[in-house]
Amino acid sequence: MNILIKPIITEKATDQSELFNRYGFVVDPRANKIEIKEAIEQAYGVSVNKVRTMNYPVKRNTKFTKQGVVTGMKGAYKKAIVELAEGDNIDFYSNI
């Protein structure tokens, strides 16, 4: 099972990483905090202090257009906020 799906690189996440040494990841919905901690430590070679997780449900929307009613859906996902130890950091842009 691949636990880490992708890092979250938004303006808010970048501010959190610079100020509080916290990084966000979209993770597998079946993964628990211990598995997430081990996966990040193995992938990036850092030590993790704290892991916080959030489950986001499916969001459905409906639009009324000229072609009729159009329905859409945004899938469910799980997000993890990881706080690293003092002195550690993750550079997402190093291999660009």
Secondary structure by P-SEA (a helix, b strand, c coil): ccccccccccaaaaaaaacccbbbbbccccccaaaaaaaaaaaccccccbbbbbbbcbbbbbbbccccbbbbbbbbbbbbbbbbcccccccccccc
